[in-house]
Amino acid sequence: MNRPESLYNATDLVAFSSQLLIKAGMLLPIAEVVAQNLVEADLMGHDTHGLQLLPSYLQELESGTMATSGEPGVINDSGSSFTWNGNYLPGAWLVNKAIDVALERIQDNPVITAVISNSHHIGCLAAYPERATEKDLIMLLSCSDPRTKTVAPFGGLTAVYGPNPIAMGIPTQSHPIIFDISTSSTANGYVNRALNEGRNLPHPWLLTADGKTTSSPAGFNQQPPSTILPLGGLDSGHKGFALGIMVEALTNALGGDGYYKNPTRWSASVFMQIINPSFFGGSEAFKQEMQFFSESCSQSKPAPGISQVRLPGSRAMALKEEQRKSGLRLYPAIMQQIEPWAHKLQVSLPSSIK
């Protein structure tokens, strides 16, 4: 049975997670970046892609399938674009390193594009774009795990690819617009959590092996398995399927290392693009337009049962600020799953503030 939710100081959770990763063999500078990414996800409410992932990361470090040190290999670098072989280094560290390079170059270029193949898992995509928006830049970020097959193409029953998420950060004159969505009806982590907790999904997001929609995750890990429907479901899933194809082209195909090579290690192929509006219609004009658009959306007459229209990601950004001040309300099962690793690696558990 899950314990009640507990409140933690976010800084304490970052320090705790860093120590676990370091004890498992990761270098300090890399561990701090990975830990920050995980806690940032929980702060934003993306709790299937926050500290929920820490036990899996520690297992990967123990088995040697996540690299603990080293540098990415440069495959191509034209200045305004670069492609790396991530050498299975921690994904959060690789993506932040790519952002560092992109931010150095973006002042002299309208667009910087980065592609990373053979990265390890990069965590929550929504945790990255604010680094761009705080500098009045746009970020587009996407990834695919070429080992994972849980989503069937629209009209099919056999899983071919994964949820293929897309995130974007857009600056405005006030709060940035930051969103992170899957091109499938839901994410693997959410289905697995429901399966482990013995409950149904809130909507029929899965397709059984015989072609029936279901909210039950029971068949997700059976053979033949249920698959996750593309975004749009049976009604308009051809659109989600098309977006999934777009992600495949930008990540696995551009990086030259995807499903075709039948990888066996947990990995990620990453596409990131940072755009400088000042090279186009102008930074101030861009922010003014996006501010006007945002306010127009927020002022739209709400539908019955809706108090106010809110922009994608606005709840996550507000929740992050609230939890930084009042404490991070960690999903009940997460610390329970981390505790055995804390005992094994002899790292003291963080104290709750509730």
C-alpha positions as CSV (number, residue, x, y, z in Angstrom):
1,M,0.0,0.0,0.0
2,N,1.3,3.5,-0.8
3,R,2.1,5.9,1.9
4,P,0.5,9.3,2.2
5,E,2.1,12.1,0.2
6,S,5.0,13.8,1.9
7,L,6.4,17.3,1.4
8,Y,10.1,17.8,0.7
9,N,12.4,20.7,0.1
10,A,13.4,20.5,-3.6
11,T,17.0,21.4,-2.8
12,D,17.2,18.5,-0.4
13,L,15.9,16.1,-3.0
14,V,18.5,17.3,-5.5
15,A,21.3,16.7,-3.0
16,F,19.9,13.3,-2.0
17,S,19.5,12.2,-5.6
18,S,23.0,13.5,-6.5
19,Q,24.6,11.4,-3.7
20,L,22.8,8.3,-4.8
21,L,24.0,8.7,-8.4
22,I,27.6,9.5,-7.2
23,K,27.6,6.4,-5.0
24,A,26.5,4.4,-8.0
25,G,29.5,5.6,-10.0
26,M,28.5,8.8,-11.7
27,L,30.8,11.8,-11.6
28,L,29.7,14.8,-9.4
29,P,29.1,17.4,-12.2
30,I,27.0,14.9,-14.2
31,A,25.1,13.7,-11.2
32,E,24.1,17.2,-10.2
33,V,22.6,17.9,-13.6
34,V,20.7,14.6,-13.7
35,A,19.4,15.1,-10.2
36,Q,18.2,18.6,-11.0
37,N,16.4,17.4,-14.1
38,L,14.6,14.7,-12.2
39,V,13.4,17.0,-9.4
40,E,12.5,19.7,-11.9
41,A,10.1,17.3,-13.4
42,D,8.4,16.6,-10.1
43,L,8.2,20.3,-9.3
44,M,6.2,20.7,-12.6
45,G,3.9,17.8,-11.8
46,H,5.4,15.4,-14.4
47,D,5.8,12.8,-11.7
48,T,6.2,9.8,-14.0
49,H,9.4,11.4,-15.4
50,G,10.9,12.7,-12.2
51,L,12.4,10.8,-9.3
52,Q,10.2,7.9,-10.4
53,L,13.0,7.2,-12.9
54,L,15.8,7.3,-10.3
55,P,15.7,3.6,-9.3
56,S,15.9,2.7,-13.0
57,Y,18.8,5.0,-13.6
58,L,20.6,3.4,-10.6
59,Q,20.0,0.0,-12.0
60,E,21.4,1.1,-15.4
61,L,24.5,2.4,-13.7
62,E,24.9,-0.8,-11.7
63,S,24.6,-2.9,-14.9
64,G,27.0,-0.7,-16.8
65,T,24.4,0.2,-19.5
66,M,24.5,3.9,-18.6
67,A,28.0,5.4,-18.9
68,T,29.3,7.2,-15.8
69,S,31.9,9.5,-17.5
70,G,33.3,10.6,-20.8
71,E,32.3,13.0,-23.6
72,P,30.0,12.7,-26.6
73,G,31.7,11.9,-29.9
74,V,31.3,14.6,-32.6
75,I,29.8,13.1,-35.8
76,N,29.3,16.4,-37.7
77,D,29.6,20.1,-36.8
78,S,28.9,22.9,-39.2
79,G,28.7,25.7,-36.7
80,S,24.9,26.2,-36.9
81,S,24.3,22.5,-36.5
82,F,26.0,19.6,-34.8
83,T,25.5,15.9,-34.3
84,W,26.8,13.9,-31.5
85,N,27.2,10.2,-30.5
86,G,26.1,10.3,-26.9
87,N,28.0,7.1,-26.0
88,Y,25.1,6.2,-23.6
89,L,26.0,9.1,-21.3
90,P,23.2,10.4,-19.0
91,G,20.7,12.1,-21.2
92,A,20.0,15.1,-19.0
93,W,23.7,15.9,-18.9
94,L,24.0,15.5,-22.7
95,V,21.0,17.7,-23.5
96,N,22.2,20.4,-21.1
97,K,25.6,20.3,-22.6
98,A,24.1,20.7,-26.1
99,I,22.1,23.7,-24.8
100,D,25.3,25.2,-23.5
101,V,26.8,25.0,-27.0
102,A,23.7,26.2,-28.7
103,L,23.4,29.3,-26.4
104,E,27.0,30.2,-27.1
105,R,26.4,30.1,-30.9
106,I,22.9,31.4,-31.2
107,Q,23.9,35.1,-30.9
108,D,25.6,34.8,-34.3
109,N,23.1,32.4,-35.9
110,P,19.3,32.6,-36.5
111,V,18.9,28.8,-35.7
112,I,21.1,26.2,-33.9
113,T,20.2,22.6,-34.5
114,A,21.5,19.7,-32.4
115,V,21.0,16.0,-32.9
116,I,22.2,13.4,-30.4
117,S,22.2,9.6,-31.1
118,N,22.9,6.9,-28.5
119,S,22.1,9.2,-25.6
120,H,20.7,7.5,-22.5
121,H,17.2,8.5,-21.4
122,I,16.8,12.3,-21.2
123,G,14.0,12.5,-18.6
124,C,11.2,15.1,-18.7
125,L,11.4,17.3,-21.8
126,A,9.5,20.1,-20.1
127,A,12.5,20.6,-17.8
128,Y,14.7,22.1,-20.5
129,P,13.0,24.9,-22.5
130,E,13.1,27.5,-19.8
131,R,16.8,27.8,-20.3
132,A,16.0,29.2,-23.8
133,T,12.9,31.3,-23.0
134,E,14.6,33.2,-20.2
135,K,16.9,34.5,-22.9
136,D,14.0,35.4,-25.2
137,L,14.7,32.3,-27.4
138,I,12.5,29.6,-28.7
139,M,13.3,25.9,-28.1
140,L,12.0,22.8,-29.9
141,L,12.9,19.5,-28.3
142,S,12.0,15.9,-29.2
143,C,13.2,12.4,-28.6
144,S,12.6,8.8,-29.4
145,D,13.8,5.6,-27.7
146,P,14.7,3.2,-30.6
147,R,14.4,0.2,-28.3
148,T,10.8,0.9,-27.3
149,K,7.8,-0.3,-29.3
150,T,4.5,0.4,-27.5
151,V,2.6,2.5,-30.1
152,A,0.9,1.0,-33.2
153,P,0.6,3.1,-36.3
154,F,-2.9,4.3,-37.0
155,G,-4.9,1.4,-38.4
156,G,-2.5,-1.2,-37.1
157,L,-2.3,-3.5,-34.1
158,T,1.4,-4.2,-33.9
159,A,3.6,-1.7,-32.0
160,V,6.3,-0.1,-34.1
161,Y,7.5,3.0,-32.2
162,G,7.2,4.8,-28.8
163,P,5.3,7.8,-27.5
164,N,7.7,10.2,-29.2
165,P,7.3,13.4,-27.1
166,I,7.6,16.9,-28.3
167,A,8.4,19.9,-26.1
168,M,8.5,23.6,-26.9
169,G,9.4,26.8,-25.1
170,I,8.0,30.1,-26.4
171,P,8.9,33.5,-24.8
172,T,6.2,36.1,-24.3
173,Q,6.2,39.6,-22.6
174,S,5.3,37.8,-19.4
175,H,5.3,34.1,-18.6
176,P,6.8,31.7,-21.2
177,I,4.6,29.1,-22.8
178,I,6.3,25.7,-22.1
179,F,4.6,22.4,-23.0
180,D,5.6,18.8,-23.3
181,I,3.2,16.3,-25.1
182,S,3.4,12.8,-26.4
183,T,2.4,12.1,-30.0
184,S,0.5,9.1,-28.5
185,S,-2.6,9.2,-26.3
186,T,-0.5,8.7,-23.2
187,A,3.0,7.8,-22.0
188,N,4.6,4.5,-21.1
189,G,5.3,5.6,-17.6
190,Y,1.6,6.5,-17.0
191,V,0.4,3.1,-18.3
192,N,3.0,1.2,-16.2
193,R,2.1,3.1,-13.1
194,A,-1.6,2.3,-13.5
195,L,-0.7,-1.3,-14.1
196,N,1.5,-1.5,-11.0
197,E,-1.3,0.1,-8.9
198,G,-4.0,-2.1,-10.2
199,R,-6.2,0.6,-11.6
200,N,-7.6,1.6,-15.0
201,L,-6.5,4.6,-17.0
202,P,-8.9,7.5,-17.0
203,H,-9.8,7.1,-20.7
204,P,-9.6,4.2,-23.3
205,W,-6.1,5.1,-24.5
206,L,-5.0,1.5,-25.3
207,L,-5.9,-0.9,-28.1
208,T,-6.1,-4.6,-27.3
209,A,-4.4,-7.2,-29.5
210,D,-7.7,-7.9,-31.1
211,G,-8.4,-4.3,-31.9
212,K,-10.7,-3.1,-29.1
213,T,-10.1,0.2,-27.2
214,T,-9.7,-0.2,-23.5
215,S,-8.8,1.7,-20.3
216,S,-7.4,-1.4,-18.7
217,P,-3.6,-1.6,-18.7
218,A,-3.6,-5.4,-17.9
219,G,-2.6,-6.4,-21.5
220,F,0.2,-3.9,-21.8
221,N,2.9,-6.3,-20.8
222,Q,1.3,-9.5,-22.1
223,Q,1.9,-11.2,-25.4
224,P,0.6,-10.1,-27.8
225,P,0.4,-6.8,-26.0
226,S,-2.1,-4.0,-26.0
227,T,-0.7,-0.9,-27.7
228,I,-1.0,2.8,-27.0
229,L,-3.2,4.6,-29.5
230,P,-1.7,7.5,-31.4
231,L,-2.7,11.0,-30.2
232,G,-6.3,11.4,-31.5
233,G,-7.3,7.8,-30.9
234,L,-9.5,5.9,-33.3
235,D,-11.2,9.2,-34.4
236,S,-8.3,11.2,-35.6
237,G,-5.2,9.2,-34.7
238,H,-3.9,9.6,-38.2
239,K,-2.8,13.1,-37.0
240,G,-0.9,11.7,-34.0
241,F,0.6,9.1,-36.2
242,A,1.9,11.8,-38.6
243,L,3.4,13.7,-35.7
244,G,5.1,10.5,-34.5
245,I,6.6,10.0,-38.0
246,M,7.9,13.6,-37.8
247,V,9.7,12.8,-34.5
248,E,11.2,9.7,-36.0
249,A,12.6,11.7,-38.9
250,L,14.0,14.4,-36.7
251,T,15.5,12.1,-34.1
252,N,16.4,8.5,-35.2
253,A,16.7,9.2,-38.9
254,L,18.7,12.5,-38.6
255,G,21.0,10.9,-36.0
256,G,21.5,7.8,-38.2
257,D,21.0,5.4,-35.4
258,G,17.4,4.1,-34.7
259,Y,15.1,1.1,-35.0
260,Y,16.7,-0.1,-38.2
261,K,19.8,-1.2,-36.1
262,N,17.6,-3.1,-33.6
263,P,19.3,-1.7,-30.5
264,T,19.1,-3.6,-27.2
265,R,20.2,-0.9,-24.7
266,W,17.9,1.8,-23.2
267,S,18.7,4.9,-25.2
268,A,17.4,8.1,-26.8
269,S,17.8,9.8,-30.1
270,V,17.4,13.6,-29.5
271,F,16.5,16.6,-31.7
272,M,16.9,20.1,-30.3
273,Q,16.5,23.4,-32.1
274,I,17.0,26.9,-30.6
275,I,15.6,29.8,-32.7
276,N,16.6,33.5,-32.2
277,P,13.6,35.7,-33.1
278,S,15.8,38.7,-33.5
279,F,17.0,37.3,-36.8
280,F,13.4,37.1,-38.1
281,G,10.7,39.7,-37.4
282,G,12.5,40.9,-34.2
283,S,12.5,39.7,-30.6
284,E,10.2,42.4,-29.3
285,A,7.7,41.9,-32.1
286,F,7.7,38.1,-31.5
287,K,7.1,38.5,-27.8
288,Q,4.4,41.1,-28.3
289,E,2.5,38.8,-30.8
290,M,2.8,35.8,-28.5
291,Q,1.6,37.9,-25.5
292,F,-1.4,39.1,-27.5
293,F,-2.2,35.5,-28.7
294,S,-1.8,34.1,-25.1
295,E,-4.1,36.7,-23.7
296,S,-6.7,36.2,-26.5
297,C,-6.7,32.5,-25.6
298,S,-7.0,33.1,-21.9
299,Q,-9.9,35.6,-22.5
300,S,-11.8,33.2,-24.7
301,K,-15.3,32.5,-23.3
302,P,-14.9,29.2,-21.3
303,A,-16.9,26.2,-22.1
304,P,-19.4,24.9,-19.5
305,G,-17.6,23.4,-16.5
306,I,-14.4,25.3,-17.3
307,S,-13.5,28.4,-15.1
308,Q,-11.0,29.8,-17.5
309,V,-9.1,28.8,-20.6
310,R,-5.4,28.1,-19.7
311,L,-2.5,27.7,-22.0
312,P,-0.6,24.4,-22.3
313,G,2.0,24.2,-19.5
314,S,0.7,27.1,-17.4
315,R,-0.4,24.7,-14.6
316,A,3.0,23.1,-14.6
317,M,4.8,26.4,-14.4
318,A,2.6,27.7,-11.6
319,L,2.9,24.4,-9.7
320,K,6.7,24.6,-9.9
321,E,6.8,28.1,-8.3
322,E,4.3,27.0,-5.6
323,Q,6.3,23.9,-4.7
324,R,9.6,25.7,-4.6
325,K,8.1,27.9,-1.9
326,S,5.9,25.5,0.1
327,G,7.6,22.1,-0.6
328,L,7.5,19.4,-3.2
329,R,4.6,17.0,-2.7
330,L,6.2,13.8,-3.9
331,Y,4.0,11.0,-5.4
332,P,3.5,8.5,-2.5
333,A,5.1,5.4,-4.1
334,I,8.3,7.2,-5.3
335,M,10.3,7.4,-2.1
336,Q,9.2,3.9,-1.2
337,Q,10.8,2.6,-4.4
338,I,14.0,4.7,-3.8
339,E,14.5,3.6,-0.2
340,P,16.1,0.2,-0.9
341,W,18.7,2.0,-3.1
342,A,19.4,4.5,-0.3
343,H,20.0,1.7,2.2
344,K,22.2,-0.2,-0.3
345,L,24.3,2.8,-1.2
346,Q,24.3,4.1,2.4
347,V,22.8,7.5,1.7
348,S,20.6,9.0,4.3
349,L,17.0,9.7,3.3
350,P,15.9,13.3,3.1
351,S,13.7,14.6,5.9
352,S,10.1,15.5,4.9
353,I,8.8,18.9,5.9
354,K,5.3,17.6,6.7
